[in-house]
Amino acid sequence: MRYHLMGISGSGMNGLSRWLAHLGHDVDGCDRSAAVETSVDGIRRLPGHDPSHVHGVDVLVHSAAIPPDHPEIAAARAASVRVLRRSEMLAELAADHLVLAVAGAHGKTTTTALTGWALQEAGLDPTVLVGGEVPGWPGGFRPGGRLTVIEADEYDRAFLRIPHAHSAVTSFDLEHLECYGSPEALRFAFEVFLELTLPGGGVVVPVEESALGSWADRIGRRIVTTGPGGDSYCLPLGADGWGERYGIDGIEGIVPLPGLANLRNAATAHALLGLCGVSAGVAARSMASFPGTRRRLERLGSAGRTLIVSDYAHHPREMEASIQALRRAVPGRISVVFEPHLYSRTAAMHAEMGRAVSLADSSAVLPVYAAREAPVAGVDSSLVVRSASEAGADCVALDPRDVLSFVESCGSDAVVFMGAGDCDRLARGLLEARR
């Protein structure tokens, strides 16, 4: 069949396109961020959106960011082309698989990748779909067998559509309230996600959020808690270069990622692996070779003596965890180049964002990355700068054209480019320019 994917450059859609192509389908897609037509591993990417793209298509798949009344979608419906949201397409692909679904406000990409990598190294040949690129898994997709690990996103209630044998929540926080309307509705959605775990399955939850699994427990699902005092806990044994040593179930391991937050991710991965029959010893050995995930505290290279790091953190709690992780891995000064993500999030959380960047020795804030939102009057990066300054931080507003001068003048041993928008491109461009 011929599939056309709108928003194909996004991390979730990219992996989905590769899954469809792996199954032998004819796949192309389009994205407004594409300037010219390209082809990646035989998958065509068309620039922009146009109703003509649906000519000859059997199924159109669109990301949740694209409105249902978009002209391209309207043209598909008029031509009797089947139209699916990404989550609906994913549910169909996963229907005959034994799925481990990983959700959570923070850490789900790393945990999904870490779990999939350990299953691969343990010889279980998993299929993996993750919202980030892992070396050797182009586009965040690893083709494999029936055992499948999927990053299950709560945005647009997508995680409620994925059939899963086992499920995990890495963390709970007030994210995507624009979709849910209230904290209560968001919490209820997570409870339903866990309750939808198939009979005989296990549910992994943080010990401090164990109530999320109450409905799953009521219908007989096995509950496994993570964290101090929980069923699965990676006891910190100290930083080890760009990694953390830990103890679990009487054995020692190392997760080659910095920061205590990544030990929580490793504990969730251990719990999921245990539900699949993988022992703690095999799991620890398998995790030790994990190469990391693109844009999750990714070391890009050095500008002079300054290490350049790219990180996806854009929620204040993620930002704090990433800066604290760098403190454990990098001796000396640390600076942050932060790009706020979404006007709505910046309006609601600028004070928390400012306090987060104040943990660095110096910081600079780029313009707000709008993504799917229109500008909001009075909401810009100055709100974060002011909040950081009030917290005692050395923080300035930064024009993207001045990134190189900031890095050269800040005198830091590491600069982390932090955010979910264009800051990664700026970081890589900076290194390329210095070459």
N, C-alpha and C positions, 0 to 999 in steps of 0.2 A: 504494500500500500504506500501511498505518498502522503507524508506528513509535512505540515508547515507550522513552524513554531514562532510565534510572535514574542519578542523579547529574548531571543536566543542567546544573546551575549551575557545574560545574567547567569550567575553561578549555578542556580538550580535548573534553569532551562538548558544550559550547556550540557550538563550531565545527562539530562533526560534525552536530549537529541542523540547522544552517543549510545545510550541504551537502545533506542529505537533503531539506530543504524546497525548496531551489533546484531539485532534480530533480523537484519536483512531488508529493512524498509528503505524506501527512497525518502531522504530527509533534507529539508532546507529550512531556512528561517530568516527573519528580518529583525532589525533593531534600529531604533532612532539614533543610537550612538555610532552606528557604522557610517563611514563616509563614502566607502566604495565597496563594490562586491568583492568578496573573498571566498576562498574555499579552504576549510580546515579538516583534514582527514576525510575528504570526500563529501563534507557537509557544506553546502553553499550558504553564505550569509549575505543577505541583500540589504542595501542601505535604506533606512527609513521604513515607513509603513505605506502601503498602497493597496487599494482594493484589487488591483490586477494580480497581486501575489497569490490569490486563492484559485486562479484558473488551473484546472486539472488536479486540484488537491482533493484527497479523500477525507482527511481529518485536519482541522485547524486546532492547534493547542496554543493557549495564551496564558501569560503570567497573570497573577492576581493584580499587578499594578496597572494592567490595561483595562479600561472601562468596558462593560459589556455592550455599550452602544457605539463602540469605535467603528468607523466606516469599513475597515477591513473585516471585522467580525460580522457587520451587517451584510456585507457582500457575500460572505461565506454562507450565512443563513439563507440569503435569497437564492443561492445556487444549490441549496440542499446539501451543503458540505457539513459534515458532523463537526460540532464545536465543543471542545472540552477545555476546562480549566486545567492548569498544570497538575493540581492535586488529583483531579479525576483521572487524568492519563496515568499518573503514577499509581493510583489505586488499581487500575486495570493491569498494569505491568506486574504489580506485586501480588496479584490475586492468588497465583499458584506457587508462591514462594514461602519459605519459613522465615518470617521477617522479625528482626530485632529493630524496633523503632526507638530512636533517641531524640527526646524533646528537651526543652529547657530554655530559660531566658539567656543563660550564659554557659559556654563550654560545650554546647552540643556538637559543633563542627569538629573540635579536637577529639571529643569522646567518640564520636562516630568513626572518625578516621583511625584512632588508636585501637578501637575494638576490631574494626575491619582488618587492620594491619596485623594484629595479633592472631586473628583467625587464619589469615593468609600464611603467616610464619609457622603456625601450628599445623599446617597442611590440610586445612579444611576447605580451601578454595571458595571463599565467599564472593557473592556479588555485593558490591558496595556502591552506594550513591550518597555523596557527601557534598555539602555546599562550600567546598574549598578544594584546591588542587594539592594532591600528594604526589611526590616524585614517583613516576612509574604508573600513575593512574591519571591519564590525560583527562582534563575536564571534570575531575571529581568523580569519575565512574571507573569501577573495576569490574569487568565481566567475570562471572564465575558460576557457581552452581546454585542450588535451590536455597541454601542458607544465605540470607541477605541482611545487610545492615543498611538502614536508611536514616538519614537525618530528617526528622519530622518537625516541620516548622509550624508554630502556632499561628503565624500571620494568616489572616483570612480563614481561620479555623481549618487550615489545610490538614493538620495532623489527625483530625477526626475522620478523615476519609481513607486512611491507610490501614489495611488489615494487618494485624501484627500478633505474632505468637508470644513475644516477650516485649516489654516496654521499659523505658527508663526516663526519668526526669532528672537532669543534672542539677538544676536550680530553679527557683521560682522568684520572679520579680515582676514589677508592674510595667510590662512592655506591651506595645500594640493596643493600648486602650482606645485608640481611634477605631479599632475593629470591634472591640468588645463593649465599650461604653462605660464599664465600671470594673473595679478590682474584683468584685464578687462574681461577675460574669466570666472574667478571665480565669479565676480559680476554679469555677465550676467546669469550664472547658477542659482544664487539666485533669480534673477528677474523672470526667467522662472519657477522656483519652485513655487513662489507665484502666478504667472499667471495661473498655472495649477489648482489652487483651483477651485472646482466645482461651477457652477452657484448657487447663493444664499448664498455662503459661505463668511466667513470673513478672513481677512489677518491682522496679528499682526506684527508690525515692530517697532524697536526703533525710537523715534522721530528724532534722529540725522541721521538715515539711512532711512528716509521715502521714499526717491527716489527709494528704492528697490521695493516698491509696485506700482510704476507708471503704469506698464503694467497691473497689476491686477486691478487697479483703472479704467483704460481705458475701460476694458470690464465689469465694473459694480460690482466688488467685493467690499465688505465693508472694509474700511481701519481703523484699530484701532492702534494708536501710544502709545508707552510706554515711561516712563521717565519724567523728569521735563518738564512741559509745554505740555505733551502729554495727551491722553484720559485716560490712566490708569497709575496712579502714586502712589506709596507707599511712603508717606511722612515720612522720618525718625523721630522717636520720642525718640530714644536712645537705647543703648544696654541693654539687659536684660539677664544676665548670658550668656548661650550659644545660644543666640537668639537676634532678633531685633524687637522692637516695631514700629508700623507704623500706619498712618492714611490714609484712602481711602474712598471717597464718604461719609464723615461724620461719619464714624465708626472707631473704633480702633481695631487693630489686632496684632498678634505676629507671626512671622515666626521663628520656633525653630532652626534656622541656623544662625551662626554669619556672620557679614559683610554686607556692603552696596550693594555689588554685588548680594547678595541673595535677597535683596529687589527688585532689577531689575528683578530677576527671578520670584519673587512673583507677581510683576506687570504684567508680561507676563501671568502667570497662571491665575490671576484675569481676564485678558482680554479674554482668551480662555474660562474660566468658564462662563463669561458673554455672550459669543456667544452661549453657551449651555443653556442659560436661568437661570443660577445660580446667585442669588443676591450677592452683595458684602458682606453682613452680613453672609449669609450661607457659602460663600467661605472662609471668614476669620476664622469662627469657625471651619470649616473643615480642614483648613491648620494648625491650632494651634497644632494638635496632630501628625503632620508629624514626623516620627522617623528618617528621614535622609536617606542618601544613602551610601552604602559601598564605601570607598575610596574618599568621598567628605568631607574633614575636619572631618574625622571619629575619634572619641576618642577611642583608643584601650585599654588604661589602663595606669598604672603608673609604672615607674622604679624608685624606691625610691620616691623622692618628685617631679620627673619630669614627666609631662604628655606626653604621646607618641601619636602623631596624624598621621594619614595616609591621604595623599591627592593626587589626580590624576593630579594636575596641572603640565603641562610640557611646555606650551607656556608662554613666559615672562609676558604677560598681566594677565594670570591666576595666575601665581606665585605671582605677585604683589598683586592681589586681595586677595589671600589666606593669605599672610603674614599680610596685613592690617586688614583682618577679625580677625586673631588671636590677633592682638594688641587690638582690641575692647573687646575680650572675656577673655584674659589671662593677669593678671597683672604680671609684672616682665619680665625676660629675655626670649627671644625666639631664638632658633637655628633651622637651616634648614639642613637636609641631602638631597641633590638634586641629582637626577639621570637624566642626559641629555637623551633625547629620539630622536633617529635617528642621523646618521652622517650628513645627509643633513641639518636638522634643526639646529644642533649644529654649523655647518660651517656658516650658514646664520645668526644665532641669538645669538652667544655666548656673544657678547657685551651686548645685552639686557638681557640675562640670568644672566650675572654677576651683572648688575645693580639691577636686581630683588632680587637676594639673598643678596645683600648688605643692603636691608631693615631690615634684621634680625640682631641680636646682634653678632652672629657668624654663620659660615656655613661650610659645607664640601661637596665636589663634588665627587660622585661615577663615575666609568667608564661609558662611553656612552652605552646605551642600543640599540643594533643594530636593533632589531625587524626584519623587512623584508629586511634590507640593508646590503651590504658588507662593510667592513671597508674602510675608505678613508684615504689615506696617509696624515699625518699632522693634522688630526682632532681627538682630544681626549679631555678628561675632563680638561686638563691643560689650554685650551683656555678660559673656563668659569672661572677657578680659577684666571687666569691672569686678565681677565676683571673685576672680582669682586674686586681684590686687587687694581686695578687702580681706582676703584670707592670708595676706602677707607675702604673696607670690611675686616673683620677678616675671611679669607677663606683659606681652605686647600684642597688638593686632599686626597681622602679617599679610602683605600682598604676595600672591603666589610667585610673582616675578622676583621677589627678594629672598626666596628660600635659601639660595646658595650663600648669600651674604650673612644670613642669620646663622647658618651652620658653621661658617668659617669664623664668625666673631663670638660665638657663645662659649668657646673654650671647654667644651664637654667631651668626655670620653665616649659617650654614646648619645645619639639623637634618635628618638623614636617618632616616626610619622604615624599618627594615630587617627583613625576614622574609617568610615565605610564608603567614602566617596573617591575623590580624585587624588588624595594625598599620597597613595601608593605610587601613582604615575609620576607625581612630582619627585618622590624619593628616588625612583629608578632613573628618571631624567637627570637628576642632579649628579648621580654617579656616572651616567653616560657622558655628561658634559665635562666632567673632570678627566675622563679618559682621553 
